Amino acid sequence: MHRFADPIDRALLNDWQRDFPVTARPYDVLAQHLGTTGRDVLSRLLAKREAGQITRVGATCAPNTISASTLAAVAAPEDRIEEVARIIGEEPGVNHSYLRENDWNLWFVATGPDRAHVDAALKRIARRSGLQVLDLRLVRPFNLDLGFSLRDDRRGGVAPIPPDTSVLEPGDRAIMQALMRGLPLEPQPYAALAALIGRSEQEVMARIRVLIDARIVARLGIIVRHRALGWRANAMVVWDLPHEAIDRAGPALAASPGVTLCYERSTVPGLWPWRLYSMIHARSRAEALGWLQQAASLPELRGVPHLALFSTRCFKQTGAMIAPERNSA
């Protein structure tokens, strides 16, 4: 794992991946906790972004609340991987795209303002590539936080409380899209965000607090690039369990050390039978396999068929699409 000799850097990137302050000058709040100045915090974050260690200071969104998303995959021939990855990446709503060790080798997350937008993106990818696209829709989450501890704390996650979508108002979509792109790295980021969408700073901050309390904002904080910080052996592990067995297996797997994501997804009969998914992020392949062995020894998973699809390349990693973009494909 990437070791930060500077304790302020380490605390900044470790402690503020969530619970980022919603106040007029949030970087000054971080500075008070870190024993430095707001200007120094901003300088450090700018340097980390320039070095590729963080993507942004912003939000992650609870899936299928204010927007739609799905996990998808194609089986690209070896000599077409670059071409098909480019086709996938050209879709504005694709926010993650990886090459993984499997015949179904190109995996991506397609997002959009609604399910129709996601469906259209998948159809365009299928048409342009000439390949079948697996559409693996989320059934239920058990852990979707995806924070990374720089203090070797590898405890698993806790099942999330369902979001409360009743709080949503028409203007929230623009706020969420701005948060997904990232807060400006300047002293008063919420004022700058508010100016972009034509609302007042106080109004925007009030709505962000509501969205956080309703768990529509799943996490607000520093979004790190895990590979740049040392988690280079990353495996999506899929488990072949019937739906009713996942009631017990899902929470147990989510709480297993080393597991950073865990959820149930739909299957594709005859092509993809796996229902339960978990992500393991580790410093080495051996460490990842060790975490997997520990998970596979759980009573709820003992003897359950599973596959570990290690990621070998990242093609795209951005925030999700919440609002429609102009001139989208």
C-alpha positions as CSV (number, residue, x, y, z in Angstrom):
1,M,0.0,0.0,0.0
2,H,1.2,3.5,-0.7
3,R,2.7,4.9,2.5
4,F,2.4,8.6,3.2
5,A,5.4,9.8,5.2
6,D,3.6,13.1,5.9
7,P,1.0,12.5,8.7
8,I,-1.1,15.4,7.4
9,D,-1.4,13.8,3.9
10,R,-2.2,10.4,5.5
11,A,-4.9,11.9,7.8
12,L,-6.3,14.0,5.0
13,L,-6.8,11.1,2.6
14,N,-7.8,8.6,5.2
15,D,-10.2,10.6,7.5
16,W,-12.1,12.7,4.9
17,Q,-13.2,10.1,2.4
18,R,-16.7,10.6,4.0
19,D,-18.5,13.0,6.3
20,F,-17.1,16.0,4.3
21,P,-18.3,19.2,6.0
22,V,-21.3,21.0,4.4
23,T,-20.4,24.5,5.5
24,A,-19.3,27.7,3.7
25,R,-15.6,27.1,4.1
26,P,-15.2,23.3,4.5
27,Y,-11.5,23.1,3.8
28,D,-10.9,25.4,6.8
29,V,-12.8,22.8,8.9
30,L,-10.5,20.1,7.6
31,A,-7.5,22.3,8.4
32,Q,-8.6,22.7,12.0
33,H,-8.7,18.9,12.5
34,L,-5.4,18.5,10.7
35,G,-3.5,21.3,12.4
36,T,-2.8,23.3,9.3
37,T,-4.4,26.0,7.2
38,G,-7.2,25.9,4.6
39,R,-4.8,27.1,2.0
40,D,-2.5,24.2,2.8
41,V,-5.3,21.7,2.6
42,L,-6.3,23.0,-0.9
43,S,-2.7,22.9,-2.0
44,R,-2.3,19.3,-0.9
45,L,-5.6,18.2,-2.6
46,L,-4.6,19.9,-5.8
47,A,-1.2,18.1,-5.7
48,K,-2.9,14.8,-5.0
49,R,-5.3,15.3,-7.9
50,E,-2.4,16.3,-10.2
51,A,-0.5,13.1,-9.1
52,G,-3.5,10.9,-9.9
53,Q,-4.0,9.8,-6.3
54,I,-7.5,11.3,-6.0
55,T,-10.2,11.9,-8.6
56,R,-12.2,14.6,-6.8
57,V,-13.8,15.8,-3.6
58,G,-17.4,14.9,-4.2
59,A,-20.2,12.5,-3.8
60,T,-21.2,9.0,-4.6
61,C,-24.9,8.4,-5.1
62,A,-27.0,5.6,-3.8
63,P,-27.8,3.5,-6.9
64,N,-31.1,3.8,-8.7
65,T,-32.5,6.6,-6.5
66,I,-32.1,9.9,-8.3
67,S,-30.6,8.2,-11.4
68,A,-30.3,4.7,-12.9
69,S,-27.3,2.4,-13.3
70,T,-26.4,-1.2,-14.2
71,L,-23.3,-3.4,-14.3
72,A,-22.6,-4.7,-17.8
73,A,-20.1,-6.8,-19.6
74,V,-19.1,-8.0,-23.1
75,A,-16.9,-10.8,-24.3
76,A,-14.4,-9.0,-26.6
77,P,-12.0,-11.0,-28.8
78,E,-8.4,-10.5,-27.8
79,D,-7.6,-8.5,-30.9
80,R,-10.6,-6.2,-30.4
81,I,-10.2,-5.2,-26.7
82,E,-8.9,-1.7,-27.4
83,E,-11.5,-1.1,-30.1
84,V,-14.4,-2.3,-27.9
85,A,-13.1,-0.5,-24.8
86,R,-13.1,2.7,-26.8
87,I,-16.7,2.2,-27.9
88,I,-17.7,1.6,-24.3
89,G,-15.8,4.6,-23.0
90,E,-17.3,6.9,-25.6
91,E,-20.7,6.6,-23.9
92,P,-20.9,9.6,-21.5
93,G,-22.9,7.6,-19.0
94,V,-20.3,4.9,-18.6
95,N,-18.4,5.9,-15.5
96,H,-16.3,2.8,-14.8
97,S,-14.7,0.4,-17.3
98,Y,-12.3,-2.4,-16.6
99,L,-10.6,-5.4,-18.3
100,R,-11.0,-8.5,-16.2
101,E,-9.7,-12.1,-16.3
102,N,-12.7,-13.9,-17.9
103,D,-14.2,-14.7,-21.3
104,W,-16.6,-11.9,-20.4
105,N,-13.7,-9.6,-20.1
106,L,-14.8,-5.9,-20.5
107,W,-16.9,-4.8,-17.5
108,F,-18.5,-1.4,-17.1
109,V,-21.1,0.5,-15.2
110,A,-23.6,2.4,-17.3
111,T,-25.4,5.3,-15.6
112,G,-28.0,7.8,-16.7
113,P,-30.9,10.0,-15.5
114,D,-33.4,7.1,-16.0
115,R,-33.5,3.4,-17.0
116,A,-34.5,4.3,-20.6
117,H,-31.2,6.3,-21.0
118,V,-29.2,3.3,-19.6
119,D,-31.0,0.9,-21.9
120,A,-30.3,3.1,-25.0
121,A,-26.6,3.2,-24.1
122,L,-26.4,-0.6,-23.8
123,K,-28.1,-0.9,-27.2
124,R,-25.7,1.5,-28.8
125,I,-22.7,-0.4,-27.4
126,A,-24.1,-3.7,-28.7
127,R,-24.8,-2.3,-32.1
128,R,-21.5,-0.6,-32.5
129,S,-19.4,-3.5,-31.2
130,G,-21.5,-6.3,-32.7
131,L,-21.3,-8.1,-29.3
132,Q,-23.9,-9.2,-26.8
133,V,-24.1,-7.1,-23.7
134,L,-24.8,-8.7,-20.3
135,D,-27.2,-6.4,-18.3
136,L,-26.7,-7.3,-14.7
137,R,-29.2,-5.1,-12.7
138,L,-28.8,-4.4,-9.0
139,V,-31.3,-6.4,-6.9
140,R,-30.1,-5.3,-3.4
141,P,-26.9,-3.9,-1.9
142,F,-25.1,-5.1,1.2
143,N,-22.1,-2.8,1.1
144,L,-21.6,0.0,-1.4
145,D,-19.4,2.4,0.5
146,L,-16.0,1.7,-1.2
147,G,-13.8,3.7,1.2
148,F,-10.1,2.8,1.5
149,S,-8.4,2.9,4.9
150,L,-4.7,4.0,4.9
151,R,-4.3,2.5,8.4
152,D,-4.6,-1.2,7.4
153,D,-8.1,-1.5,8.8
154,R,-9.6,-4.2,6.5
155,R,-12.9,-4.8,8.3
156,G,-15.8,-5.5,6.0
157,G,-18.8,-3.2,5.6
158,V,-22.3,-3.0,7.1
159,A,-25.5,-3.4,5.1
160,P,-26.8,0.1,4.1
161,I,-30.1,1.5,5.3
162,P,-32.3,2.0,2.3
163,P,-32.4,5.6,1.0
164,D,-35.5,7.8,1.4
165,T,-36.4,9.1,-2.0
166,S,-39.5,10.9,-0.8
167,V,-37.3,13.9,0.0
168,L,-36.4,14.5,-3.6
169,E,-37.2,17.8,-5.3
170,P,-36.9,18.8,-8.9
171,G,-33.7,20.9,-8.5
172,D,-31.8,18.1,-6.6
173,R,-30.7,16.4,-9.9
174,A,-28.5,19.4,-10.8
175,I,-27.0,19.5,-7.4
176,M,-26.2,15.8,-7.4
177,Q,-24.6,16.0,-10.9
178,A,-22.4,18.8,-9.7
179,L,-21.4,16.8,-6.6
180,M,-20.6,13.8,-8.8
181,R,-18.3,15.9,-11.0
182,G,-16.6,17.2,-7.8
183,L,-16.5,20.3,-5.6
184,P,-14.2,23.1,-6.8
185,L,-10.9,23.1,-5.0
186,E,-11.3,26.7,-3.8
187,P,-12.1,28.2,-0.4
188,Q,-15.9,28.4,-0.8
189,P,-16.8,25.4,-3.0
190,Y,-20.5,25.4,-2.3
191,A,-20.8,29.0,-3.4
192,A,-19.0,28.2,-6.6
193,L,-21.3,25.1,-7.2
194,A,-24.4,27.2,-6.4
195,A,-23.3,29.9,-9.0
196,L,-23.0,27.2,-11.6
197,I,-26.6,26.0,-11.2
198,G,-28.1,29.4,-10.5
199,R,-29.0,28.9,-6.9
200,S,-27.9,30.4,-3.6
201,E,-25.1,28.9,-1.5
202,Q,-27.4,28.5,1.6
203,E,-30.1,26.8,-0.5
204,V,-27.6,24.4,-2.1
205,M,-26.1,23.5,1.3
206,A,-29.5,22.9,2.8
207,R,-30.5,20.5,0.0
208,I,-27.2,18.7,0.3
209,R,-27.8,18.1,4.0
210,V,-31.2,16.7,3.2
211,L,-29.8,14.4,0.5
212,I,-27.1,13.2,3.0
213,D,-29.6,12.6,5.7
214,A,-31.9,10.7,3.3
215,R,-28.9,8.5,2.2
216,I,-29.3,9.5,-1.4
217,V,-25.8,10.9,-1.1
218,A,-24.1,7.6,-0.2
219,R,-20.8,9.3,0.6
220,L,-19.4,12.9,0.4
221,G,-15.7,13.3,0.7
222,I,-12.3,12.7,-1.0
223,I,-12.6,10.1,-3.8
224,V,-9.2,8.3,-4.0
225,R,-7.7,6.3,-6.8
226,H,-7.2,3.0,-5.1
227,R,-4.6,1.7,-7.6
228,A,-2.4,4.8,-7.2
229,L,-2.5,4.3,-3.4
230,G,-1.4,0.7,-3.5
231,W,-4.5,-1.4,-4.0
232,R,-3.3,-3.0,-7.2
233,A,-4.8,-6.5,-7.0
234,N,-8.5,-6.0,-7.4
235,A,-10.9,-8.9,-7.9
236,M,-14.6,-9.0,-8.6
237,V,-15.7,-12.3,-7.0
238,V,-19.0,-13.8,-8.1
239,W,-20.9,-16.5,-6.2
240,D,-23.5,-19.0,-7.5
241,L,-26.3,-18.9,-4.9
242,P,-30.1,-19.1,-5.1
243,H,-31.8,-15.8,-4.3
244,E,-33.2,-17.2,-1.0
245,A,-29.7,-18.2,0.3
246,I,-28.4,-14.6,-0.2
247,D,-30.5,-13.4,2.7
248,R,-27.9,-14.8,5.0
249,A,-24.9,-15.0,2.7
250,G,-25.0,-11.4,1.6
251,P,-24.6,-9.7,5.0
252,A,-22.0,-12.2,6.1
253,L,-19.9,-11.6,3.0
254,A,-20.2,-7.8,3.3
255,A,-18.8,-8.0,6.8
256,S,-15.9,-10.2,5.8
257,P,-12.4,-8.6,6.1
258,G,-11.1,-7.3,2.7
259,V,-14.5,-7.1,1.1
260,T,-15.1,-3.5,-0.1
261,L,-18.3,-4.0,-2.1
262,C,-21.1,-6.6,-1.9
263,Y,-24.4,-6.8,-3.7
264,E,-26.9,-9.1,-5.4
265,R,-27.6,-8.7,-9.1
266,S,-29.8,-10.3,-11.7
267,T,-28.6,-13.2,-13.8
268,V,-28.7,-13.9,-17.5
269,P,-30.1,-17.4,-18.0
270,G,-27.8,-19.7,-20.0
271,L,-24.9,-17.1,-20.0
272,W,-24.3,-15.8,-16.5
273,P,-25.7,-17.6,-13.4
274,W,-23.9,-15.6,-10.7
275,R,-26.1,-13.6,-8.3
276,L,-23.9,-12.5,-5.4
277,Y,-21.0,-10.1,-6.1
278,S,-18.1,-8.9,-3.9
279,M,-15.1,-6.7,-4.6
280,I,-11.8,-7.4,-2.9
281,H,-9.1,-4.7,-3.1
282,A,-5.7,-5.8,-2.0
283,R,-2.0,-4.9,-2.2
284,S,-1.1,-8.1,-4.0
285,R,-2.8,-11.0,-5.7
286,A,-1.7,-13.3,-2.8
287,E,-3.3,-11.0,-0.3
288,A,-6.5,-10.8,-2.3
289,L,-6.7,-14.6,-2.5
290,G,-6.1,-14.8,1.2
291,W,-9.2,-12.5,1.8
292,L,-11.1,-14.7,-0.6
293,Q,-10.2,-17.9,1.2
294,Q,-11.3,-16.3,4.4
295,A,-14.7,-15.3,2.9
296,A,-15.1,-18.7,1.3
297,S,-14.7,-20.4,4.7
298,L,-17.8,-18.6,6.1
299,P,-20.5,-21.0,7.0
300,E,-22.9,-19.3,4.6
301,L,-20.4,-19.6,1.7
302,R,-18.6,-22.9,2.4
303,G,-18.6,-25.0,-0.7
304,V,-20.4,-22.4,-2.8
305,P,-19.1,-22.2,-6.5
306,H,-17.4,-18.8,-7.1
307,L,-15.1,-17.1,-9.6
308,A,-12.5,-14.4,-9.0
309,L,-12.2,-12.0,-11.9
310,F,-9.1,-10.0,-11.3
311,S,-8.9,-6.5,-13.0
312,T,-6.0,-6.1,-15.2
313,R,-6.6,-2.6,-16.6
314,C,-8.8,0.4,-15.9
315,F,-10.1,2.2,-19.0
316,K,-12.4,4.8,-17.4
317,Q,-13.2,6.0,-13.9
318,T,-15.4,9.1,-13.4
319,G,-18.5,10.2,-11.5
320,A,-21.9,8.8,-12.5
321,M,-24.3,10.6,-14.9
322,I,-27.2,12.0,-13.0
323,A,-28.6,14.6,-15.4
324,P,-28.7,14.3,-19.2
325,E,-25.7,15.8,-21.0
326,R,-25.9,17.9,-24.1
327,N,-24.6,16.3,-27.3
328,S,-24.5,12.9,-25.7
329,A,-24.0,9.9,-28.1
